[in-house]
Amino acid sequence: MEKVIWVRSFEKSLGSKENDGLSMVNKYLEEGWKVKHISACSMSDSTISGQAYIVIEKDAD
């Protein structure tokens, strides 16, 4: 089984308190899922904001 999770990084100076998705990734990793693929890129012209998608997988029991 596979899942795709979007992760976003924001400029903290803007006061953004949105969920970046990393807590969800960490939860799955703690449950035994493994990272299969990560792809990342920048967001707009910002050098400190970006986004990624992470493909995780777990063997079917």
mmCIF file as Biopython writes it, N, C-alpha, C and O atoms, coordinates in Angstrom:
data_model
#
loop_
_atom_site.group_PDB
_atom_site.id
_atom_site.type_symbol
_atom_site.label_atom_id
_atom_site.label_alt_id
_atom_site.label_comp_id
_atom_site.label_asym_id
_atom_site.label_entity_id
_atom_site.label_seq_id
_atom_site.pdbx_PDB_ins_code
_atom_site.Cartn_x
_atom_site.Cartn_y
_atom_site.Cartn_z
_atom_site.occupancy
_atom_site.B_iso_or_equiv
_atom_site.auth_seq_id
_atom_site.auth_asym_id
_atom_site.pdbx_PDB_model_num
ATOM 1   N N  . MET A ? 1  ? 0.842  -1.167 0.000  1.0 0.0 1  A 1 
ATOM 2   C CA . MET A ? 1  ? 0.000  0.000  0.000  1.0 0.0 1  A 1 
ATOM 3   C C  . MET A ? 1  ? 0.890  1.234  0.000  1.0 0.0 1  A 1 
ATOM 4   O O  . MET A ? 1  ? 1.938  1.245  0.646  1.0 0.0 1  A 1 
ATOM 5   N N  . GLU A ? 2  ? 0.480  2.272  -0.720 1.0 0.0 2  A 1 
ATOM 6   C CA . GLU A ? 2  ? 1.212  3.532  -0.787 1.0 0.0 2  A 1 
ATOM 7   C C  . GLU A ? 2  ? 0.305  4.704  -0.438 1.0 0.0 2  A 1 
ATOM 8   O O  . GLU A ? 2  ? -0.909 4.655  -0.637 1.0 0.0 2  A 1 
ATOM 9   N N  . LYS A ? 3  ? 0.917  5.751  0.084  1.0 0.0 3  A 1 
ATOM 10  C CA . LYS A ? 3  ? 0.223  7.012  0.345  1.0 0.0 3  A 1 
ATOM 11  C C  . LYS A ? 3  ? 1.127  8.145  -0.119 1.0 0.0 3  A 1 
ATOM 12  O O  . LYS A ? 3  ? 2.351  8.032  -0.059 1.0 0.0 3  A 1 
ATOM 13  N N  . VAL A ? 4  ? 0.528  9.228  -0.578 1.0 0.0 4  A 1 
ATOM 14  C CA . VAL A ? 4  ? 1.273  10.421 -0.962 1.0 0.0 4  A 1 
ATOM 15  C C  . VAL A ? 4  ? 0.875  11.537 -0.005 1.0 0.0 4  A 1 
ATOM 16  O O  . VAL A ? 4  ? -0.311 11.801 0.193  1.0 0.0 4  A 1 
ATOM 17  N N  . ILE A ? 5  ? 1.871  12.190 0.587  1.0 0.0 5  A 1 
ATOM 18  C CA . ILE A ? 5  ? 1.612  13.270 1.545  1.0 0.0 5  A 1 
ATOM 19  C C  . ILE A ? 5  ? 2.333  14.522 1.052  1.0 0.0 5  A 1 
ATOM 20  O O  . ILE A ? 5  ? 3.526  14.483 0.751  1.0 0.0 5  A 1 
ATOM 21  N N  . TRP A ? 6  ? 1.596  15.638 0.973  1.0 0.0 6  A 1 
ATOM 22  C CA . TRP A ? 6  ? 2.192  16.918 0.595  1.0 0.0 6  A 1 
ATOM 23  C C  . TRP A ? 6  ? 2.723  17.603 1.843  1.0 0.0 6  A 1 
ATOM 24  O O  . TRP A ? 6  ? 2.044  17.645 2.869  1.0 0.0 6  A 1 
ATOM 25  N N  . VAL A ? 7  ? 3.928  18.135 1.758  1.0 0.0 7  A 1 
ATOM 26  C CA . VAL A ? 7  ? 4.564  18.845 2.860  1.0 0.0 7  A 1 
ATOM 27  C C  . VAL A ? 7  ? 4.937  20.232 2.355  1.0 0.0 7  A 1 
ATOM 28  O O  . VAL A ? 7  ? 5.483  20.383 1.262  1.0 0.0 7  A 1 
ATOM 29  N N  . ARG A ? 8  ? 4.635  21.237 3.164  1.0 0.0 8  A 1 
ATOM 30  C CA . ARG A ? 8  ? 4.951  22.621 2.775  1.0 0.0 8  A 1 
ATOM 31  C C  . ARG A ? 8  ? 5.765  23.294 3.856  1.0 0.0 8  A 1 
ATOM 32  O O  . ARG A ? 8  ? 5.533  23.069 5.044  1.0 0.0 8  A 1 
ATOM 33  N N  . SER A ? 9  ? 6.705  24.107 3.459  1.0 0.0 9  A 1 
ATOM 34  C CA . SER A ? 9  ? 7.524  24.886 4.374  1.0 0.0 9  A 1 
ATOM 35  C C  . SER A ? 9  ? 7.204  26.354 4.156  1.0 0.0 9  A 1 
ATOM 36  O O  . SER A ? 9  ? 7.207  26.834 3.022  1.0 0.0 9  A 1 
ATOM 37  N N  . PHE A ? 10 ? 6.927  27.068 5.239  1.0 0.0 10 A 1 
ATOM 38  C CA . PHE A ? 10 ? 6.515  28.468 5.136  1.0 0.0 10 A 1 
ATOM 39  C C  . PHE A ? 10 ? 7.547  29.384 5.756  1.0 0.0 10 A 1 
ATOM 40  O O  . PHE A ? 10 ? 8.362  28.965 6.578  1.0 0.0 10 A 1 
ATOM 41  N N  . GLU A ? 11 ? 7.499  30.641 5.347  1.0 0.0 11 A 1 
ATOM 42  C CA . GLU A ? 11 ? 8.309  31.661 5.995  1.0 0.0 11 A 1 
ATOM 43  C C  . GLU A ? 11 ? 7.722  31.914 7.373  1.0 0.0 11 A 1 
ATOM 44  O O  . GLU A ? 11 ? 6.589  32.380 7.490  1.0 0.0 11 A 1 
ATOM 45  N N  . LYS A ? 12 ? 8.474  31.615 8.401  1.0 0.0 12 A 1 
ATOM 46  C CA . LYS A ? 12 ? 7.981  31.810 9.765  1.0 0.0 12 A 1 
ATOM 47  C C  . LYS A ? 12 ? 7.784  33.280 10.097 1.0 0.0 12 A 1 
ATOM 48  O O  . LYS A ? 12 ? 7.002  33.610 10.988 1.0 0.0 12 A 1 
ATOM 49  N N  . SER A ? 13 ? 8.472  34.161 9.402  1.0 0.0 13 A 1 
ATOM 50  C CA . SER A ? 13 ? 8.325  35.586 9.683  1.0 0.0 13 A 1 
ATOM 51  C C  . SER A ? 13 ? 6.931  36.096 9.325  1.0 0.0 13 A 1 
ATOM 52  O O  . SER A ? 13 ? 6.513  37.153 9.798  1.0 0.0 13 A 1 
ATOM 53  N N  . LEU A ? 14 ? 6.214  35.347 8.493  1.0 0.0 14 A 1 
ATOM 54  C CA . LEU A ? 14 ? 4.861  35.752 8.120  1.0 0.0 14 A 1 
ATOM 55  C C  . LEU A ? 14 ? 3.837  35.346 9.172  1.0 0.0 14 A 1 
ATOM 56  O O  . LEU A ? 14 ? 2.657  35.676 9.055  1.0 0.0 14 A 1 
ATOM 57  N N  . GLY A ? 15 ? 4.288  34.632 10.199 1.0 0.0 15 A 1 
ATOM 58  C CA . GLY A ? 15 ? 3.390  34.229 11.263 1.0 0.0 15 A 1 
ATOM 59  C C  . GLY A ? 15 ? 2.475  33.086 10.888 1.0 0.0 15 A 1 
ATOM 60  O O  . GLY A ? 15 ? 1.439  32.895 11.524 1.0 0.0 15 A 1 
ATOM 61  N N  . SER A ? 16 ? 2.826  32.331 9.884  1.0 0.0 16 A 1 
ATOM 62  C CA . SER A ? 16 ? 1.990  31.218 9.432  1.0 0.0 16 A 1 
ATOM 63  C C  . SER A ? 16 ? 1.971  30.109 10.480 1.0 0.0 16 A 1 
ATOM 64  O O  . SER A ? 16 ? 3.021  29.679 10.956 1.0 0.0 16 A 1 
ATOM 65  N N  . LYS A ? 17 ? 0.789  29.654 10.831 1.0 0.0 17 A 1 
ATOM 66  C CA . LYS A ? 17 ? 0.654  28.578 11.799 1.0 0.0 17 A 1 
ATOM 67  C C  . LYS A ? 17 ? -0.016 27.364 11.163 1.0 0.0 17 A 1 
ATOM 68  O O  . LYS A ? 17 ? -0.533 26.495 11.865 1.0 0.0 17 A 1 
ATOM 69  N N  . GLU A ? 18 ? -0.004 27.309 9.834  1.0 0.0 18 A 1 
ATOM 70  C CA . GLU A ? 18 ? -0.626 26.194 9.138  1.0 0.0 18 A 1 
ATOM 71  C C  . GLU A ? 18 ? 0.147  24.909 9.388  1.0 0.0 18 A 1 
ATOM 72  O O  . GLU A ? 18 ? 1.351  24.931 9.647  1.0 0.0 18 A 1 
ATOM 73  N N  . ASN A ? 19 ? -0.553 23.804 9.309  1.0 0.0 19 A 1 
ATOM 74  C CA . ASN A ? 19 ? 0.068  22.493 9.427  1.0 0.0 19 A 1 
ATOM 75  C C  . ASN A ? 19 ? 0.918  22.253 8.186  1.0 0.0 19 A 1 
ATOM 76  O O  . ASN A ? 19 ? 0.421  22.344 7.063  1.0 0.0 19 A 1 
ATOM 77  N N  . ASP A ? 20 ? 2.194  21.948 8.381  1.0 0.0 20 A 1 
ATOM 78  C CA . ASP A ? 20 ? 3.083  21.756 7.235  1.0 0.0 20 A 1 
ATOM 79  C C  . ASP A ? 20 ? 3.075  20.325 6.714  1.0 0.0 20 A 1 
ATOM 80  O O  . ASP A ? 20 ? 3.639  20.063 5.652  1.0 0.0 20 A 1 
ATOM 81  N N  . GLY A ? 21 ? 2.452  19.393 7.430  1.0 0.0 21 A 1 
ATOM 82  C CA . GLY A ? 21 ? 2.364  18.012 6.979  1.0 0.0 21 A 1 
ATOM 83  C C  . GLY A ? 21 ? 3.398  17.084 7.585  1.0 0.0 21 A 1 
ATOM 84  O O  . GLY A ? 21 ? 3.262  15.865 7.484  1.0 0.0 21 A 1 
ATOM 85  N N  . LEU A ? 22 ? 4.434  17.636 8.215  1.0 0.0 22 A 1 
ATOM 86  C CA . LEU A ? 22 ? 5.485  16.783 8.762  1.0 0.0 22 A 1 
ATOM 87  C C  . LEU A ? 22 ? 5.012  15.928 9.929  1.0 0.0 22 A 1 
ATOM 88  O O  . LEU A ? 22 ? 5.497  14.810 10.100 1.0 0.0 22 A 1 
ATOM 89  N N  . SER A ? 23 ? 4.089  16.420 10.727 1.0 0.0 23 A 1 
ATOM 90  C CA . SER A ? 23 ? 3.592  15.611 11.843 1.0 0.0 23 A 1 
ATOM 91  C C  . SER A ? 23 ? 2.879  14.368 11.326 1.0 0.0 23 A 1 
ATOM 92  O O  . SER A ? 23 ? 2.950  13.306 11.943 1.0 0.0 23 A 1 
ATOM 93  N N  . MET A ? 24 ? 2.191  14.500 10.195 1.0 0.0 24 A 1 
ATOM 94  C CA . MET A ? 24 ? 1.514  13.344 9.604  1.0 0.0 24 A 1 
ATOM 95  C C  . MET A ? 24 ? 2.546  12.324 9.089  1.0 0.0 24 A 1 
ATOM 96  O O  . MET A ? 24 ? 2.383  11.118 9.277  1.0 0.0 24 A 1 
ATOM 97  N N  . VAL A ? 25 ? 3.594  12.816 8.447  1.0 0.0 25 A 1 
ATOM 98  C CA . VAL A ? 25 ? 4.651  11.926 7.960  1.0 0.0 25 A 1 
ATOM 99  C C  . VAL A ? 25 ? 5.285  11.194 9.141  1.0 0.0 25 A 1 
ATOM 100 O O  . VAL A ? 25 ? 5.480  9.979  9.089  1.0 0.0 25 A 1 
ATOM 101 N N  . ASN A ? 26 ? 5.603  11.925 10.195 1.0 0.0 26 A 1 
ATOM 102 C CA . ASN A ? 26 ? 6.215  11.311 11.382 1.0 0.0 26 A 1 
ATOM 103 C C  . ASN A ? 26 ? 5.312  10.256 12.001 1.0 0.0 26 A 1 
ATOM 104 O O  . ASN A ? 26 ? 5.794  9.216  12.449 1.0 0.0 26 A 1 
ATOM 105 N N  . LYS A ? 27 ? 4.011  10.509 12.030 1.0 0.0 27 A 1 
ATOM 106 C CA . LYS A ? 27 ? 3.061  9.546  12.584 1.0 0.0 27 A 1 
ATOM 107 C C  . LYS A ? 27 ? 3.113  8.235  11.807 1.0 0.0 27 A 1 
ATOM 108 O O  . LYS A ? 27 ? 3.164  7.159  12.402 1.0 0.0 27 A 1 
ATOM 109 N N  . TYR A ? 28 ? 3.101  8.325  10.482 1.0 0.0 28 A 1 
ATOM 110 C CA . TYR A ? 28 ? 3.163  7.115  9.664  1.0 0.0 28 A 1 
ATOM 111 C C  . TYR A ? 28 ? 4.490  6.380  9.846  1.0 0.0 28 A 1 
ATOM 112 O O  . TYR A ? 28 ? 4.513  5.152  9.917  1.0 0.0 28 A 1 
ATOM 113 N N  . LEU A ? 29 ? 5.595  7.124  9.923  1.0 0.0 29 A 1 
ATOM 114 C CA . LEU A ? 29 ? 6.898  6.485  10.111 1.0 0.0 29 A 1 
ATOM 115 C C  . LEU A ? 29 ? 6.964  5.743  11.443 1.0 0.0 29 A 1 
ATOM 116 O O  . LEU A ? 29 ? 7.549  4.663  11.523 1.0 0.0 29 A 1 
ATOM 117 N N  . GLU A ? 30 ? 6.373  6.313  12.483 1.0 0.0 30 A 1 
ATOM 118 C CA . GLU A ? 30 ? 6.325  5.645  13.783 1.0 0.0 30 A 1 
ATOM 119 C C  . GLU A ? 30 ? 5.490  4.367  13.730 1.0 0.0 30 A 1 
ATOM 120 O O  . GLU A ? 30 ? 5.712  3.446  14.516 1.0 0.0 30 A 1 
ATOM 121 N N  . GLU A ? 31 ? 4.528  4.310  12.804 1.0 0.0 31 A 1 
ATOM 122 C CA . GLU A ? 31 ? 3.670  3.135  12.658 1.0 0.0 31 A 1 
ATOM 123 C C  . GLU A ? 31 ? 4.284  2.079  11.728 1.0 0.0 31 A 1 
ATOM 124 O O  . GLU A ? 31 ? 3.639  1.074  11.428 1.0 0.0 31 A 1 
ATOM 125 N N  . GLY A ? 32 ? 5.509  2.296  11.275 1.0 0.0 32 A 1 
ATOM 126 C CA . GLY A ? 32 ? 6.188  1.296  10.477 1.0 0.0 32 A 1 
ATOM 127 C C  . GLY A ? 32 ? 6.188  1.523  8.973  1.0 0.0 32 A 1 
ATOM 128 O O  . GLY A ? 32 ? 6.696  0.686  8.226  1.0 0.0 32 A 1 
ATOM 129 N N  . TRP A ? 33 ? 5.629  2.635  8.514  1.0 0.0 33 A 1 
ATOM 130 C CA . TRP A ? 33 ? 5.671  2.959  7.093  1.0 0.0 33 A 1 
ATOM 131 C C  . TRP A ? 33 ? 7.097  3.361  6.733  1.0 0.0 33 A 1 
ATOM 132 O O  . TRP A ? 33 ? 7.863  3.784  7.598  1.0 0.0 33 A 1 
ATOM 133 N N  . LYS A ? 34 ? 7.453  3.229  5.457  1.0 0.0 34 A 1 
ATOM 134 C CA . LYS A ? 34 ? 8.788  3.590  4.982  1.0 0.0 34 A 1 
ATOM 135 C C  . LYS A ? 34 ? 8.672  4.584  3.833  1.0 0.0 34 A 1 
ATOM 136 O O  . LYS A ? 34 ? 7.731  4.536  3.041  1.0 0.0 34 A 1 
ATOM 137 N N  . VAL A ? 35 ? 9.646  5.486  3.759  1.0 0.0 35 A 1 
ATOM 138 C CA . VAL A ? 35 ? 9.673  6.470  2.674  1.0 0.0 35 A 1 
ATOM 139 C C  . VAL A ? 35 ? 10.148 5.770  1.402  1.0 0.0 35 A 1 
ATOM 140 O O  . VAL A ? 35 ? 11.195 5.123  1.381  1.0 0.0 35 A 1 
ATOM 141 N N  . LYS A ? 36 ? 9.362  5.916  0.354  1.0 0.0 36 A 1 
ATOM 142 C CA . LYS A ? 36 ? 9.701  5.328  -0.940 1.0 0.0 36 A 1 
ATOM 143 C C  . LYS A ? 36 ? 10.313 6.379  -1.874 1.0 0.0 36 A 1 
ATOM 144 O O  . LYS A ? 36 ? 11.233 6.078  -2.635 1.0 0.0 36 A 1 
ATOM 145 N N  . HIS A ? 37 ? 9.796  7.618  -1.812 1.0 0.0 37 A 1 
ATOM 146 C CA . HIS A ? 37 ? 10.240 8.659  -2.736 1.0 0.0 37 A 1 
ATOM 147 C C  . HIS A ? 37 ? 9.939  10.031 -2.146 1.0 0.0 37 A 1 
ATOM 148 O O  . HIS A ? 37 ? 8.919  10.218 -1.484 1.0 0.0 37 A 1 
ATOM 149 N N  . ILE A ? 38 ? 10.823 10.980 -2.387 1.0 0.0 38 A 1 
ATOM 150 C CA . ILE A ? 38 ? 10.599 12.377 -2.011 1.0 0.0 38 A 1 
ATOM 151 C C  . ILE A ? 38 ? 10.948 13.247 -3.215 1.0 0.0 38 A 1 
ATOM 152 O O  . ILE A ? 38 ? 11.985 13.053 -3.850 1.0 0.0 38 A 1 
ATOM 153 N N  . SER A ? 39 ? 10.083 14.201 -3.522 1.0 0.0 39 A 1 
ATOM 154 C CA . SER A ? 39 ? 10.358 15.172 -4.574 1.0 0.0 39 A 1 
ATOM 155 C C  . SER A ? 39 ? 10.031 16.552 -4.019 1.0 0.0 39 A 1 
ATOM 156 O O  . SER A ? 39 ? 8.949  16.761 -3.471 1.0 0.0 39 A 1 
ATOM 157 N N  . ALA A ? 40 ? 10.960 17.495 -4.157 1.0 0.0 40 A 1 
ATOM 158 C CA . ALA A ? 40 ? 10.768 18.821 -3.568 1.0 0.0 40 A 1 
ATOM 159 C C  . ALA A ? 40 ? 11.090 19.921 -4.564 1.0 0.0 40 A 1 
ATOM 160 O O  . ALA A ? 40 ? 11.848 19.723 -5.513 1.0 0.0 40 A 1 
ATOM 161 N N  . CYS A ? 41 ? 10.492 21.096 -4.325 1.0 0.0 41 A 1 
ATOM 162 C CA . CYS A ? 41 ? 10.793 22.270 -5.137 1.0 0.0 41 A 1 
ATOM 163 C C  . CYS A ? 41 ? 10.470 23.520 -4.325 1.0 0.0 41 A 1 
ATOM 164 O O  . CYS A ? 41 ? 9.809  23.451 -3.289 1.0 0.0 41 A 1 
ATOM 165 N N  . SER A ? 42 ? 10.950 24.664 -4.815 1.0 0.0 42 A 1 
ATOM 166 C CA . SER A ? 42 ? 10.670 25.928 -4.141 1.0 0.0 42 A 1 
ATOM 167 C C  . SER A ? 42 ? 9.252  26.392 -4.453 1.0 0.0 42 A 1 
ATOM 168 O O  . SER A ? 42 ? 8.630  25.932 -5.411 1.0 0.0 42 A 1 
ATOM 169 N N  . MET A ? 43 ? 8.753  27.311 -3.627 1.0 0.0 43 A 1 
ATOM 170 C CA . MET A ? 43 ? 7.435  27.912 -3.848 1.0 0.0 43 A 1 
ATOM 171 C C  . MET A ? 43 ? 7.644  29.367 -4.226 1.0 0.0 43 A 1 
ATOM 172 O O  . MET A ? 43 ? 8.268  30.115 -3.473 1.0 0.0 43 A 1 
ATOM 173 N N  . SER A ? 44 ? 7.146  29.771 -5.350 1.0 0.0 44 A 1 
ATOM 174 C CA . SER A ? 44 ? 7.251  31.137 -5.879 1.0 0.0 44 A 1 
ATOM 175 C C  . SER A ? 44 ? 8.708  31.600 -5.902 1.0 0.0 44 A 1 
ATOM 176 O O  . SER A ? 44 ? 9.604  30.814 -6.208 1.0 0.0 44 A 1 
ATOM 177 N N  . ASP A ? 45 ? 8.943  32.853 -5.585 1.0 0.0 45 A 1 
ATOM 178 C CA . ASP A ? 45 ? 10.300 33.397 -5.635 1.0 0.0 45 A 1 
ATOM 179 C C  . ASP A ? 45 ? 11.012 33.326 -4.286 1.0 0.0 45 A 1 
ATOM 180 O O  . ASP A ? 45 ? 12.141 33.801 -4.164 1.0 0.0 45 A 1 
ATOM 181 N N  . SER A ? 46 ? 10.389 32.759 -3.299 1.0 0.0 46 A 1 
ATOM 182 C CA . SER A ? 46 ? 10.973 32.708 -1.967 1.0 0.0 46 A 1 
ATOM 183 C C  . SER A ? 46 ? 12.082 31.660 -1.901 1.0 0.0 46 A 1 
ATOM 184 O O  . SER A ? 46 ? 11.950 30.558 -2.433 1.0 0.0 46 A 1 
ATOM 185 N N  . THR A ? 47 ? 13.168 32.027 -1.242 1.0 0.0 47 A 1 
ATOM 186 C CA . THR A ? 47 ? 14.272 31.069 -1.083 1.0 0.0 47 A 1 
ATOM 187 C C  . THR A ? 47 ? 14.115 30.208 0.167  1.0 0.0 47 A 1 
ATOM 188 O O  . THR A ? 47 ? 14.866 29.251 0.356  1.0 0.0 47 A 1 
ATOM 189 N N  . ILE A ? 48 ? 13.140 30.541 1.026  1.0 0.0 48 A 1 
ATOM 190 C CA . ILE A ? 48 ? 12.971 29.754 2.249  1.0 0.0 48 A 1 
ATOM 191 C C  . ILE A ? 48 ? 11.591 29.103 2.355  1.0 0.0 48 A 1 
ATOM 192 O O  . ILE A ? 48 ? 11.249 28.557 3.404  1.0 0.0 48 A 1 
ATOM 193 N N  . SER A ? 49 ? 10.809 29.150 1.302  1.0 0.0 49 A 1 
ATOM 194 C CA . SER A ? 49 ? 9.517  28.461 1.281  1.0 0.0 49 A 1 
ATOM 195 C C  . SER A ? 49 ? 9.569  27.402 0.191  1.0 0.0 49 A 1 
ATOM 196 O O  . SER A ? 49 ? 10.049 27.650 -0.915 1.0 0.0 49 A 1 
ATOM 197 N N  . GLY A ? 50 ? 9.073  26.233 0.516  1.0 0.0 50 A 1 
ATOM 198 C CA . GLY A ? 50 ? 9.099  25.154 -0.463 1.0 0.0 50 A 1 
ATOM 199 C C  . GLY A ? 50 ? 7.991  24.160 -0.223 1.0 0.0 50 A 1 
ATOM 200 O O  . GLY A ? 50 ? 7.238  24.261 0.745  1.0 0.0 50 A 1 
ATOM 201 N N  . GLN A ? 51 ? 7.903  23.206 -1.113 1.0 0.0 51 A 1 
ATOM 202 C CA . GLN A ? 51 ? 6.909  22.156 -0.975 1.0 0.0 51 A 1 
ATOM 203 C C  . GLN A ? 51 ? 7.508  20.850 -1.461 1.0 0.0 51 A 1 
ATOM 204 O O  . GLN A ? 51 ? 8.461  20.844 -2.241 1.0 0.0 51 A 1 
ATOM 205 N N  . ALA A ? 52 ? 6.954  19.761 -1.001 1.0 0.0 52 A 1 
ATOM 206 C CA . ALA A ? 52 ? 7.441  18.443 -1.399 1.0 0.0 52 A 1 
ATOM 207 C C  . ALA A ? 52 ? 6.290  17.466 -1.338 1.0 0.0 52 A 1 
ATOM 208 O O  . ALA A ? 52 ? 5.301  17.688 -0.639 1.0 0.0 52 A 1 
ATOM 209 N N  . TYR A ? 53 ? 6.429  16.384 -2.079 1.0 0.0 53 A 1 
ATOM 210 C CA . TYR A ? 53 ? 5.530  15.281 -1.834 1.0 0.0 53 A 1 
ATOM 211 C C  . TYR A ? 53 ? 6.379  14.088 -1.448 1.0 0.0 53 A 1 
ATOM 212 O O  . TYR A ? 53 ? 7.459  13.860 -1.992 1.0 0.0 53 A 1 
ATOM 213 N N  . ILE A ? 54 ? 5.866  13.342 -0.504 1.0 0.0 54 A 1 
ATOM 214 C CA . ILE A ? 54 ? 6.568  12.183 0.032  1.0 0.0 54 A 1 
ATOM 215 C C  . ILE A ? 54 ? 5.673  10.975 -0.202 1.0 0.0 54 A 1 
ATOM 216 O O  . ILE A ? 54 ? 4.515  10.959 0.216  1.0 0.0 54 A 1 
ATOM 217 N N  . VAL A ? 55 ? 6.210  9.976  -0.866 1.0 0.0 55 A 1 
ATOM 218 C CA . VAL A ? 55 ? 5.492  8.724  -1.078 1.0 0.0 55 A 1 
ATOM 219 C C  . VAL A ? 55 ? 5.968  7.751  -0.008 1.0 0.0 55 A 1 
ATOM 220 O O  . VAL A ? 55 ? 7.157  7.448  0.091  1.0 0.0 55 A 1 
ATOM 221 N N  . ILE A ? 56 ? 5.022  7.268  0.788  1.0 0.0 56 A 1 
ATOM 222 C CA . ILE A ? 56 ? 5.359  6.285  1.809  1.0 0.0 56 A 1 
ATOM 223 C C  . ILE A ? 56 ? 4.681  4.974  1.466  1.0 0.0 56 A 1 
ATOM 224 O O  . ILE A ? 56 ? 3.678  4.954  0.753  1.0 0.0 56 A 1 
ATOM 225 N N  . GLU A ? 57 ? 5.229  3.882  1.971  1.0 0.0 57 A 1 
ATOM 226 C CA . GLU A ? 57 ? 4.652  2.577  1.669  1.0 0.0 57 A 1 
ATOM 227 C C  . GLU A ? 57 ? 4.718  1.682  2.895  1.0 0.0 57 A 1 
ATOM 228 O O  . GLU A ? 57 ? 5.546  1.859  3.789  1.0 0.0 57 A 1 
ATOM 229 N N  . LYS A ? 58 ? 3.819  0.721  2.901  1.0 0.0 58 A 1 
ATOM 230 C CA . LYS A ? 58 ? 3.797  -0.274 3.965  1.0 0.0 58 A 1 
ATOM 231 C C  . LYS A ? 58 ? 3.350  -1.591 3.350  1.0 0.0 58 A 1 
ATOM 232 O O  . LYS A ? 58 ? 2.404  -1.640 2.563  1.0 0.0 58 A 1 
ATOM 233 N N  . ASP A ? 59 ? 4.041  -2.647 3.721  1.0 0.0 59 A 1 
ATOM 234 C CA . ASP A ? 59 ? 3.670  -3.968 3.212  1.0 0.0 59 A 1 
ATOM 235 C C  . ASP A ? 59 ? 2.288  -4.350 3.717  1.0 0.0 59 A 1 
ATOM 236 O O  . ASP A ? 59 ? 1.955  -4.117 4.879  1.0 0.0 59 A 1 
ATOM 237 N N  . ALA A ? 60 ? 1.494  -4.932 2.842  1.0 0.0 60 A 1 
ATOM 238 C CA . ALA A ? 60 ? 0.167  -5.409 3.243  1.0 0.0 60 A 1 
ATOM 239 C C  . ALA A ? 60 ? 0.343  -6.647 4.121  1.0 0.0 60 A 1 
ATOM 240 O O  . ALA A ? 60 ? 1.036  -7.593 3.746  1.0 0.0 60 A 1 
ATOM 241 N N  . ASP A ? 61 ? -0.278 -6.629 5.268  1.0 0.0 61 A 1 
ATOM 242 C CA . ASP A ? 61 ? -0.167 -7.761 6.204  1.0 0.0 61 A 1 
ATOM 243 C C  . ASP A ? 61 ? -1.206 -8.812 5.927  1.0 0.0 61 A 1 
ATOM 244 O O  . ASP A ? 61 ? -1.255 -9.829 6.619  1.0 0.0 61 A 1 
#
